[in-house]
Amino acid sequence: MTPATPPAAIDPVALTADLVRCNSVTPAEGGALILLEKLLSGAGFACTRVDRGGVCNLYARWGRQGANRSFGFNGHTDVVPVGDVAAWTQDPFGAKIVDGWMYGRGTTDMKSGVAAFAAAAVDFVRDTPPDGAVILAITGDEEDVALDGTVALLDWMQANHEAMSVCLVGEPTCPDQMGEMMKVGRRGSLTAHFTAKGVQGHSAYPHRANNPLNAMVRLMDHLATEALDQGTAHFDPSTLAITTIDTGNPASNVIPAQCRATVNIRFNDSHSGASLADWLRNEAAAVQAESGVTIEVSVKISGESFITPPGELSALIARSVQAETGVAPVASTSGGTSDARFVKDHCPVVEFGLVGKTMHQVDERVEVAQIHKLKAIYTRILQDYFA
């Protein structure tokens, strides 16, 4: 009897290309999760679609439910819009390879990361069935409001007694060189909207009006020039950026009745979203009392700052990255937000992925060699975790 031919290893580059060809501009599924579900279920993963609020999500587990230890990967297949298609030199959904680089929306952020950990997971469980579970939690709602993506997956997991012991988020984390950085935490993010309401009048008679712009400019200047903190052991100083001031006033001889402004704060563990919201409201109230202009404040907290303390997970990832790249990754908390801000309430989480220089840009692209390297890193992580 001729022995059965073992299945071929999953090519992460081909899988990346297949995913990029799925037009999954957030929150559209575009066929990406259908493709992954077919691949994973064929390799013995128990797959469940966890769709909520019009968003598609996929939960896949190899191994028994409630295993003593389980390694989880988290990522997303939704992508940001392509922008001006005419500005691209390649089809944004063509996945064309030119001079060793694959072009397309999502090649960097983060279909290559999803392809690398899916390929690593499938090959690993086929070659070395582990004593434990391997879990993939993949969302179609990371680039949008993120209310029904990874949050929905984690809610479903809790309701169905599913759990990850640890989790690696495959976002691009390296600024310039493959392997140089992993994320062990993230700053919090807060956006505040201000509406200043005064009294409209003729600009030649300002004493008969109450100019909301004067109050708004005073408030914005104070917020932008005050140092929030000096940084902490694991974080750089918090930052506040004024992102818009709007009046919509086309007349040069009219003092407007109201104006609006928006600020965004990226904050470290010196603060909470609530403490910063209180500070913003107090500052607005002080200017209101001085000026007589009513200032309304609306605050949206996108996520709190967090840190995964140095330990077994970060050490495991650092060893694996260095073994495959020769580079020891720096443990960083820089950058924007990611779905790790949700996962951290479920289990220890660290992020590691590709060089992210072109993410969200025109002609987003990834070096093909990096995709293979990333699969090798993820494979080593799984091998060492279950060793």
Buried (B, 14 or more C-beta within 10 A) or exposed (E): EEEEEEEEBBBBBEBBBBBBBBBBBBBBBBBBBBBBBEBBEEBBBBBBEBBBEEBBBBBBBBBEEEBEBBBBBBBBBBBBEBEEEEEBEBBBBBBBBEEEBBBBBBBBBBBBBBBBBBBBBBBBBBEEEBEBBBBBBBBBBBBBBBEBBBBBBBBBBEEEEBBBBBBBBBBBBBBEEBBBBBBBBBBBBBBBBBBBBBBBBEEEEEEEBBBBBBBBBBBBEEBEEEEBBEEBEBBBBBBBEBEEBEBEBEEEEEBBBBBBBBBBBBBBBBBBBEEBBEBBBEBBEBBBEEBEBBBBBEBEBBBBBBBBEEEEBBEBBBBBBBBBBEBEBBBBBBBEBBBBBBBBEBBBBBBBBBBBBBBBBBBBBBBBEBBBBBBBBBBBBBBEBBE
